[in-house]
Amino acid sequence: MFVQSILVGLLYWLSMGRAHYFFSYALRRPVVLGVLIGWIFGDAQAGLLYGATIQLLYMGGIEAGGNIPSDQALAACIAIPAALLNNLDPTTAVALAIPFGVLGVLINNVRRTINTFFNSRSDTMIEQEKYDKVSLYTFLLPWLANGVLYFTPVFIATLFGANVVQAFIDFIPEWIMNGLSNAGAMLPALGFSLTLVVMGKRHYLPFFVLGFFAYSIAGFSMLTGAVFALSLAMIVSLFKQHSDEEGIA
């Protein structure tokens, strides 16, 4: 369990450390973390199920101005191990993930506060023309400090959280647990509704209708549909780019 706790803590650090933003941005998704955490605990299928269920809650979330409304990576890294160890219902895992997602916002704010010190030191190095030390204060030290900040809570929660979560579940009356399960089942509707706000725009509706009926009639898999959708999006983007270039010319 000690090694598993270390690995889950490292996963959270890698997903939120922003060393390679395109990599960490993809890794922090609960559906991706669910598979990796499932492998760590020896049940990738159950991990994927929990991760995909939690992912529904955050489908429509955006980080406007770089401010995260909820930390889905922390929610997944704490809720999924607890769910795997306690064999929780997926909807209960969603309800369990919510408070940890909110806690992650606080951790992110602490990270930004710590980084102000490194930013100040970077400015000082530039003023003193010590350019060889700029990367030390703009990347390496902030990344290592973030590692301590991100790794520690997930490691502790995973190492000691199973018994604590189980005791918490046993203490809560059954009617409250049923309420949490029902709430967890309803919350993904929020993610779908936010996604539909985008899909409901008039210039996107033809694509939605085309995809819906193509899937209903042809009956192809979701992966096949994703490939066709990506190809169609690239074609439309290519035509739009040529149209814009001709307009400028």
SULCOR-V954173 format. One record per residue. N is the residue number from 1. RES is the residue in three letters. SS is DSSP state (H for helix, E for strand, C for the rest). OMEGA is omega in whole degrees, -180 to 180 (* if undefined). D_LAST is the distance of its C-alpha to the last C-alpha in Angstrom with 2 decimals. Layout:
n=N res=RES ss=SS omega=OMEGA d_last=D_LAST
n=N res=RES ss=SS omega=OMEGA d_last=D_LAST
This chain:
n=1 res=MET ss=C omega=179 d_last=63.59
n=2 res=PHE ss=H omega=-180 d_last=63.09
n=3 res=VAL ss=H omega=179 d_last=60.69
n=4 res=GLN ss=H omega=179 d_last=58.81
n=5 res=SER ss=H omega=177 d_last=58.46
n=6 res=ILE ss=H omega=-178 d_last=57.05
n=7 res=LEU ss=H omega=179 d_last=54.48
n=8 res=VAL ss=H omega=176 d_last=53.33
n=9 res=GLY ss=H omega=177 d_last=53.11
n=10 res=LEU ss=H omega=178 d_last=50.99
n=11 res=LEU ss=H omega=180 d_last=48.71
n=12 res=TYR ss=H omega=178 d_last=48.12
n=13 res=TRP ss=H omega=180 d_last=47.50
n=14 res=LEU ss=H omega=-177 d_last=44.95
n=15 res=SER ss=H omega=-178 d_last=43.18
n=16 res=MET ss=H omega=-176 d_last=42.95
n=17 res=GLY ss=C omega=177 d_last=43.13
n=18 res=ARG ss=C omega=175 d_last=39.36
n=19 res=ALA ss=C omega=172 d_last=39.93
n=20 res=HIS ss=C omega=-166 d_last=37.07
n=21 res=TYR ss=H omega=-179 d_last=35.26
n=22 res=PHE ss=H omega=179 d_last=33.65
n=23 res=PHE ss=H omega=-177 d_last=37.15
n=24 res=SER ss=H omega=-180 d_last=39.12
n=25 res=TYR ss=H omega=177 d_last=36.82
n=26 res=ALA ss=H omega=-176 d_last=37.51
n=27 res=LEU ss=H omega=-174 d_last=41.16
n=28 res=ARG ss=C omega=179 d_last=42.02
n=29 res=ARG ss=C omega=-179 d_last=41.70
n=30 res=PRO ss=H omega=-179 d_last=45.22
n=31 res=VAL ss=H omega=177 d_last=44.70
n=32 res=VAL ss=H omega=179 d_last=44.02
n=33 res=LEU ss=H omega=-180 d_last=46.74
n=34 res=GLY ss=H omega=178 d_last=49.10
n=35 res=VAL ss=H omega=-178 d_last=49.03
n=36 res=LEU ss=H omega=178 d_last=49.56
n=37 res=ILE ss=H omega=176 d_last=52.32
n=38 res=GLY ss=H omega=176 d_last=53.86
n=39 res=TRP ss=H omega=-179 d_last=54.06
n=40 res=ILE ss=H omega=-178 d_last=55.71
n=41 res=PHE ss=C omega=174 d_last=58.30
n=42 res=GLY ss=C omega=179 d_last=58.74
n=43 res=ASP ss=C omega=-177 d_last=57.26
n=44 res=ALA ss=H omega=-179 d_last=53.55
n=45 res=GLN ss=H omega=178 d_last=53.71
n=46 res=ALA ss=H omega=178 d_last=55.20
n=47 res=GLY ss=H omega=177 d_last=52.79
n=48 res=LEU ss=H omega=179 d_last=49.84
n=49 res=LEU ss=H omega=179 d_last=51.46
n=50 res=TYR ss=H omega=-178 d_last=51.92
n=51 res=GLY ss=H omega=180 d_last=48.48
n=52 res=ALA ss=H omega=179 d_last=46.74
n=53 res=THR ss=H omega=178 d_last=48.86
n=54 res=ILE ss=H omega=-180 d_last=48.02
n=55 res=GLN ss=H omega=-180 d_last=44.31
n=56 res=LEU ss=H omega=-179 d_last=44.32
n=57 res=LEU ss=H omega=-173 d_last=45.13
n=58 res=TYR ss=C omega=-176 d_last=42.03
n=59 res=MET ss=C omega=-175 d_last=39.46
n=60 res=GLY ss=C omega=-177 d_last=37.61
n=61 res=GLY ss=C omega=176 d_last=38.05
n=62 res=ILE ss=C omega=180 d_last=35.20
n=63 res=GLU ss=C omega=-178 d_last=35.53
n=64 res=ALA ss=H omega=-180 d_last=33.87
n=65 res=GLY ss=H omega=-179 d_last=33.44
n=66 res=GLY ss=H omega=179 d_last=35.26
n=67 res=ASN ss=C omega=-178 d_last=38.45
n=68 res=ILE ss=C omega=178 d_last=40.11
n=69 res=PRO ss=C omega=179 d_last=41.89
n=70 res=SER ss=C omega=-177 d_last=44.29
n=71 res=ASP ss=C omega=-178 d_last=44.91
n=72 res=GLN ss=H omega=179 d_last=44.83
n=73 res=ALA ss=H omega=178 d_last=45.66
n=74 res=LEU ss=H omega=178 d_last=48.87
n=75 res=ALA ss=H omega=-179 d_last=49.75
n=76 res=ALA ss=H omega=-174 d_last=49.49
n=77 res=CYS ss=H omega=177 d_last=51.25
n=78 res=ILE ss=H omega=-175 d_last=54.24
n=79 res=ALA ss=H omega=-176 d_last=54.50
n=80 res=ILE ss=H omega=176 d_last=54.04
n=81 res=PRO ss=H omega=179 d_last=56.79
n=82 res=ALA ss=H omega=180 d_last=59.10
n=83 res=ALA ss=H omega=179 d_last=58.37
n=84 res=LEU ss=H omega=-177 d_last=59.03
n=85 res=LEU ss=H omega=-178 d_last=62.24
n=86 res=ASN ss=H omega=178 d_last=63.55
n=87 res=ASN ss=C omega=-178 d_last=62.29
n=88 res=LEU ss=C omega=172 d_last=60.68
n=89 res=ASP ss=C omega=-178 d_last=59.11
n=90 res=PRO ss=H omega=-180 d_last=55.27
n=91 res=THR ss=H omega=175 d_last=55.06
n=92 res=THR ss=H omega=177 d_last=57.51
n=93 res=ALA ss=H omega=177 d_last=55.37
n=94 res=VAL ss=H omega=179 d_last=52.44
n=95 res=ALA ss=H omega=178 d_last=54.72
n=96 res=LEU ss=H omega=-176 d_last=55.89
n=97 res=ALA ss=H omega=-172 d_last=52.35
n=98 res=ILE ss=H omega=-178 d_last=51.36
n=99 res=PRO ss=H omega=179 d_last=53.39
n=100 res=PHE ss=H omega=175 d_last=52.38
n=101 res=GLY ss=H omega=177 d_last=48.70
n=102 res=VAL ss=H omega=178 d_last=49.39
n=103 res=LEU ss=H omega=180 d_last=51.38
n=104 res=GLY ss=H omega=177 d_last=48.40
n=105 res=VAL ss=H omega=177 d_last=46.48
n=106 res=LEU ss=H omega=179 d_last=49.34
n=107 res=ILE ss=H omega=179 d_last=49.21
n=108 res=ASN ss=H omega=178 d_last=45.49
n=109 res=ASN ss=H omega=175 d_last=46.24
n=110 res=VAL ss=H omega=177 d_last=49.02
n=111 res=ARG ss=H omega=-179 d_last=46.65
n=112 res=ARG ss=H omega=178 d_last=44.27
n=113 res=THR ss=H omega=178 d_last=47.27
n=114 res=ILE ss=H omega=-177 d_last=48.47
n=115 res=ASN ss=H omega=177 d_last=45.08
n=116 res=THR ss=H omega=177 d_last=45.15
n=117 res=PHE ss=H omega=-180 d_last=47.90
n=118 res=PHE ss=H omega=177 d_last=45.87
n=119 res=ASN ss=H omega=178 d_last=42.87
n=120 res=SER ss=H omega=178 d_last=45.27
n=121 res=ARG ss=H omega=178 d_last=46.65
n=122 res=SER ss=H omega=177 d_last=43.20
n=123 res=ASP ss=H omega=179 d_last=42.48
n=124 res=THR ss=H omega=179 d_last=45.86
n=125 res=MET ss=H omega=179 d_last=45.19
n=126 res=ILE ss=H omega=179 d_last=41.95
n=127 res=GLU ss=H omega=179 d_last=43.81
n=128 res=GLN ss=C omega=179 d_last=46.52
n=129 res=GLU ss=C omega=174 d_last=44.00
n=130 res=LYS ss=C omega=-172 d_last=45.50
n=131 res=TYR ss=H omega=180 d_last=42.24
n=132 res=ASP ss=H omega=-179 d_last=44.11
n=133 res=LYS ss=H omega=-177 d_last=45.50
n=134 res=VAL ss=H omega=-179 d_last=42.33
n=135 res=SER ss=H omega=178 d_last=41.66
n=136 res=LEU ss=H omega=-177 d_last=45.29
n=137 res=TYR ss=H omega=179 d_last=44.79
n=138 res=THR ss=H omega=-179 d_last=41.24
n=139 res=PHE ss=H omega=-168 d_last=41.80
n=140 res=LEU ss=H omega=-178 d_last=45.22
n=141 res=LEU ss=H omega=176 d_last=47.61
n=142 res=PRO ss=H omega=-179 d_last=45.62
n=143 res=TRP ss=H omega=179 d_last=45.26
n=144 res=LEU ss=H omega=177 d_last=49.01
n=145 res=ALA ss=H omega=176 d_last=49.93
n=146 res=ASN ss=H omega=179 d_last=47.82
n=147 res=GLY ss=H omega=178 d_last=49.71
n=148 res=VAL ss=H omega=-177 d_last=53.00
n=149 res=LEU ss=H omega=-177 d_last=51.72
n=150 res=TYR ss=H omega=-175 d_last=50.23
n=151 res=PHE ss=H omega=-170 d_last=52.81
n=152 res=THR ss=H omega=-176 d_last=55.96
n=153 res=PRO ss=H omega=-180 d_last=55.84
n=154 res=VAL ss=H omega=178 d_last=54.80
n=155 res=PHE ss=H omega=-179 d_last=57.44
n=156 res=ILE ss=H omega=-178 d_last=60.15
n=157 res=ALA ss=H omega=180 d_last=59.16
n=158 res=THR ss=H omega=-178 d_last=59.10
n=159 res=LEU ss=H omega=-177 d_last=62.30
n=160 res=PHE ss=H omega=-171 d_last=64.33
n=161 res=GLY ss=H omega=-176 d_last=62.32
n=162 res=ALA ss=H omega=180 d_last=63.72
n=163 res=ASN ss=H omega=180 d_last=67.20
n=164 res=VAL ss=H omega=180 d_last=65.99
n=165 res=VAL ss=H omega=180 d_last=63.69
n=166 res=GLN ss=H omega=177 d_last=66.49
n=167 res=ALA ss=H omega=178 d_last=68.97
n=168 res=PHE ss=H omega=180 d_last=66.53
n=169 res=ILE ss=H omega=180 d_last=66.09
n=170 res=ASP ss=H omega=-178 d_last=69.85
n=171 res=PHE ss=H omega=-176 d_last=70.47
n=172 res=ILE ss=C omega=177 d_last=68.10
n=173 res=PRO ss=C omega=-176 d_last=69.78
n=174 res=GLU ss=H omega=-178 d_last=68.73
n=175 res=TRP ss=H omega=177 d_last=67.47
n=176 res=ILE ss=H omega=178 d_last=65.04
n=177 res=MET ss=H omega=176 d_last=63.77
n=178 res=ASN ss=H omega=177 d_last=63.29
n=179 res=GLY ss=H omega=177 d_last=61.34
n=180 res=LEU ss=H omega=179 d_last=59.09
n=181 res=SER ss=H omega=179 d_last=58.55
n=182 res=ASN ss=H omega=178 d_last=57.64
n=183 res=ALA ss=H omega=178 d_last=55.29
n=184 res=GLY ss=H omega=178 d_last=53.65
n=185 res=ALA ss=H omega=-177 d_last=53.22
n=186 res=MET ss=H omega=-173 d_last=51.51
n=187 res=LEU ss=H omega=177 d_last=49.20
n=188 res=PRO ss=H omega=177 d_last=46.69
n=189 res=ALA ss=H omega=178 d_last=45.93
n=190 res=LEU ss=H omega=178 d_last=44.19
n=191 res=GLY ss=H omega=178 d_last=41.76
n=192 res=PHE ss=H omega=-177 d_last=41.11
n=193 res=SER ss=H omega=178 d_last=40.69
n=194 res=LEU ss=H omega=176 d_last=38.08
n=195 res=THR ss=H omega=180 d_last=36.17
n=196 res=LEU ss=H omega=176 d_last=36.48
n=197 res=VAL ss=H omega=178 d_last=34.94
n=198 res=VAL ss=H omega=-178 d_last=31.65
n=199 res=MET ss=H omega=-177 d_last=32.27
n=200 res=GLY ss=C omega=178 d_last=33.22
n=201 res=LYS ss=C omega=-171 d_last=29.80
n=202 res=ARG ss=H omega=-176 d_last=28.73
n=203 res=HIS ss=H omega=176 d_last=25.50
n=204 res=TYR ss=H omega=-176 d_last=27.62
n=205 res=LEU ss=H omega=179 d_last=30.64
n=206 res=PRO ss=H omega=179 d_last=29.63
n=207 res=PHE ss=H omega=179 d_last=29.47
n=208 res=PHE ss=H omega=-179 d_last=32.81
n=209 res=VAL ss=H omega=179 d_last=34.45
n=210 res=LEU ss=H omega=-179 d_last=33.16
n=211 res=GLY ss=H omega=-179 d_last=34.44
n=212 res=PHE ss=H omega=-177 d_last=37.72
n=213 res=PHE ss=H omega=177 d_last=38.66
n=214 res=ALA ss=H omega=179 d_last=37.50
n=215 res=TYR ss=H omega=-179 d_last=39.75
n=216 res=SER ss=H omega=-176 d_last=42.58
n=217 res=ILE ss=H omega=-176 d_last=42.58
n=218 res=ALA ss=H omega=179 d_last=41.83
n=219 res=GLY ss=C omega=179 d_last=43.80
n=220 res=PHE ss=C omega=-178 d_last=41.92
n=221 res=SER ss=C omega=179 d_last=42.36
n=222 res=MET ss=H omega=179 d_last=40.33
n=223 res=LEU ss=H omega=177 d_last=39.08
n=224 res=THR ss=H omega=178 d_last=37.86
n=225 res=GLY ss=H omega=179 d_last=36.17
n=226 res=ALA ss=H omega=179 d_last=34.46
n=227 res=VAL ss=H omega=178 d_last=33.11
n=228 res=PHE ss=H omega=-179 d_last=31.75
n=229 res=ALA ss=H omega=179 d_last=30.27
n=230 res=LEU ss=H omega=179 d_last=28.56
n=231 res=SER ss=H omega=179 d_last=27.13
n=232 res=LEU ss=H omega=179 d_last=25.90
n=233 res=ALA ss=H omega=180 d_last=24.32
n=234 res=MET ss=H omega=179 d_last=22.47
n=235 res=ILE ss=H omega=180 d_last=21.24
n=236 res=VAL ss=H omega=179 d_last=20.06
n=237 res=SER ss=H omega=179 d_last=18.35
n=238 res=LEU ss=H omega=178 d_last=16.63
n=239 res=PHE ss=H omega=179 d_last=15.34
n=240 res=LYS ss=H omega=179 d_last=14.22
n=241 res=GLN ss=H omega=178 d_last=12.36
n=242 res=HIS ss=H omega=179 d_last=10.47
n=243 res=SER ss=H omega=179 d_last=9.91
n=244 res=ASP ss=H omega=-180 d_last=8.65
n=245 res=GLU ss=H omega=178 d_last=6.18
n=246 res=GLU ss=H omega=179 d_last=4.99
n=247 res=GLY ss=H omega=178 d_last=5.46
n=248 res=ILE ss=H omega=-179 d_last=3.79
n=249 res=ALA ss=C omega=* d_last=0.00
